[in-house]
Amino acid sequence: MMKLYTAALLFSALLNTVWAQNPAVSVRPRAAAVKPGETVNFNCRVLSGSQPVQLEWKKTNNQPMGDNVKIDGGVLTVTNVRLNNQGSYRCVAANAQGKAFVTATLSVKQPPKVRITPSGPLMLTAGESVSLECTGSGKPRPSVSWYKQETGSEMVLVSTTTENRAVLQVTVMKAEDAGTFVCQAQNREGSAEGKVELTMVGGVSAGTLPQASVSDTDLAGVEGRTVTMHCHATGSPTPVVSWSKLRAPLPWQHTVTGGSLTLNNLGRQDSGQYICNATNAAGYSEAYVQLEVDSPPYATILLDDVVARAGDAIRLQCIAHGSHPIRFHWTRVGGSAMSPGAETTKEGLLKISQLKVSDSGAYKCIASNHVGSNEALTKVTVKDSQMLSSLTVAMRKLFYKPEPDKDTKYVRSAMRLTN
C-alpha cells in the first residue's frame, strides 16, 4: 500500500509540473568573437515553462547596453561592434513560477591599424626627399611593410623596420618616382593599409590631372553573394587606381584587379560608400560608389514546443531578422486548416483564443522579404481537460487508503471487534 501511496504522490506532482513549470531557456551562440564594425546576433529561446514567459536581456554587472545594441523579443543584435561592447550578456526568462537565465559572451577582436606620418597628400619638387613613417598597432603586434602601387601591380619597397614601425625614405627625381605609397600592417586577426600620395610639381612636365569615373554610382548586393565595382581613370602619366571605404577599412574578403574592386561573401556591414582614387604625378581624382547590402530573413519562433489544455488560449510569436519590410504568414504543417478562432498580426503573432484537441500539430511561420524567405516550426499539443480530470479522480479512488476505525483491533490475521 505504501508503494501505491507514493505512486499517487508522484502522479499528483507530475500533474502539477505539467501546468506549473519554471522557465528554461537556451541561447545561441553561447560565445562569439567578431571584428569591430561587424554585426552579431544572440538568439534566446524558451525551452519550457508555464506561459506567459517574459524574456529580458541584461548586460552583466548592470553595465549599459550601448546605443548600437538592439533587442527584438529574444534576439539581441549588436551592430557595428565596438570594443566597449565586449563582455557578457544575460537572457532572463520569468513566469509566475520563477526565473531562469543563460549567459552569452561577446569578444571583440583587435585587427591591426596603421598611422602614417606625414599623412599627405605631399607635393615635392624635383630632387626633394621625404621620410615616411608608418606605425602599426593591434593584438598581437603586427608586422609592417611599405610598397608602391604601380599600374596593375605592387612593388615592395625597402624600409628601415623596428618592431611595429617602418620608415621609408623617398627622393623624387622624376614624375615616375612619385605616386601612391602604401603601408601594410598584418597579424593573425587581419591586415590594414594606410596610403600617402606623393606628387611631383615643376620639372620638365607635370603631366595632366587624372580623371576617375565609375560604371555605377549606386549598387545593391545580397548577403552572402559577390559584387564588383568598376573604375576607369584617364590622365598622363597613366594614373594608378586604388580603392578605399569611407570611414572604414575595406572588407577582409576583397580583391582588386586593375580598376575593379570585388567583394566576396557580402555581409550587412559591407554597406557604405566606396572610393575609387586615381593618382599620377600631376595629382589625383576620386569617384564614389554607394553600396547597400540586403539580407534574406531569418525566422525563429520563441517557443519550440507548447503543451496546453483544451479551452486555453495560446500566443505564438514569430520573429525574423533581415532587410525590411518583412512579411509573416502562418500555416499548419500537413495541410490541416487553421482553427476558426485563429488570428494573425503583421508583427508575426498567432493567437488562438479557445484551443481544441484538433488544434494539436505542427505550425509553420514563413517570413519573406524582397530578397528571399525563411521558415520556422513549432509543435502544439492540446490535452483534453475533461479526460485529465476523470483520470485524476480515478487515480485517487484507486490509491485511496481509509483510516482504520478506532474500535477496530487486529490480531494476527483475524479481526476482533470490541464494543
HELIX and SHEET records of a PDB file:
HELIX    1   1 MET A    2  TRP A   19  1                                  18    
HELIX    2   2 THR A   60  ASN A   62  5                                   3    
HELIX    3   3 LEU A   83  ASN A   85  5                                   3    
HELIX    4   4 ALA A  175  ASP A  177  5                                   3    
HELIX    5   5 ARG A  268  ASP A  270  5                                   3    
HELIX    6   6 VAL A  357  ASP A  359  5                                   3    
HELIX    7   7 SER A  385  PHE A  399  1                                  15    
SHEET    1   A 4 ALA A  24  ARG A  28  0                                        
SHEET    2   A 4 VAL A  40  SER A  48 -1                                        
SHEET    3   A 4 VAL A  75  VAL A  78 -1                                        
SHEET    4   A 4 VAL A  69  ASP A  72 -1                                        
SHEET    1   B 4 ALA A  31  VAL A  34  0                                        
SHEET    2   B 4 GLY A  98  VAL A 108  1                                        
SHEET    3   B 4 GLY A  87  ASN A  95 -1                                        
SHEET    4   B 4 GLN A  54  LYS A  59 -1                                        
SHEET    1   C 4 LYS A 113  THR A 117  0                                        
SHEET    2   C 4 GLU A 128  SER A 137 -1                                        
SHEET    3   C 4 ARG A 165  VAL A 172 -1                                        
SHEET    4   C 4 THR A 160  THR A 162 -1                                        
SHEET    1   D 5 LEU A 122  THR A 125  0                                        
SHEET    2   D 5 GLY A 190  VAL A 201  1                                        
SHEET    3   D 5 GLY A 179  ASN A 187 -1                                        
SHEET    4   D 5 SER A 143  GLU A 150 -1                                        
SHEET    5   D 5 SER A 153  VAL A 156 -1                                        
SHEET    1   E 4 THR A 208  VAL A 214  0                                        
SHEET    2   E 4 VAL A 227  SER A 236 -1                                        
SHEET    3   E 4 SER A 260  LEU A 263 -1                                        
SHEET    4   E 4 HIS A 254  THR A 257 -1                                        
SHEET    1   F 4 ASP A 218  VAL A 222  0                                        
SHEET    2   F 4 GLY A 283  ASP A 294  1                                        
SHEET    3   F 4 GLY A 272  ASN A 280 -1                                        
SHEET    4   F 4 VAL A 240  LYS A 245 -1                                        
SHEET    1   G 4 TYR A 298  ILE A 301  0                                        
SHEET    2   G 4 ILE A 314  HIS A 321 -1                                        
SHEET    3   G 4 LEU A 349  ILE A 352 -1                                        
SHEET    4   G 4 ALA A 342  THR A 344 -1                                        
SHEET    1   H 4 ASP A 305  ARG A 309  0                                        
SHEET    2   H 4 SER A 373  LYS A 383  1                                        
SHEET    3   H 4 GLY A 361  SER A 368 -1                                        
SHEET    4   H 4 ARG A 327  ARG A 332 -1                                        
SHEET    1   I 2 THR A 408  VAL A 411  0                                        
SHEET    2   I 2 ALA A 414  LEU A 417 -1                                        
END                                                                             
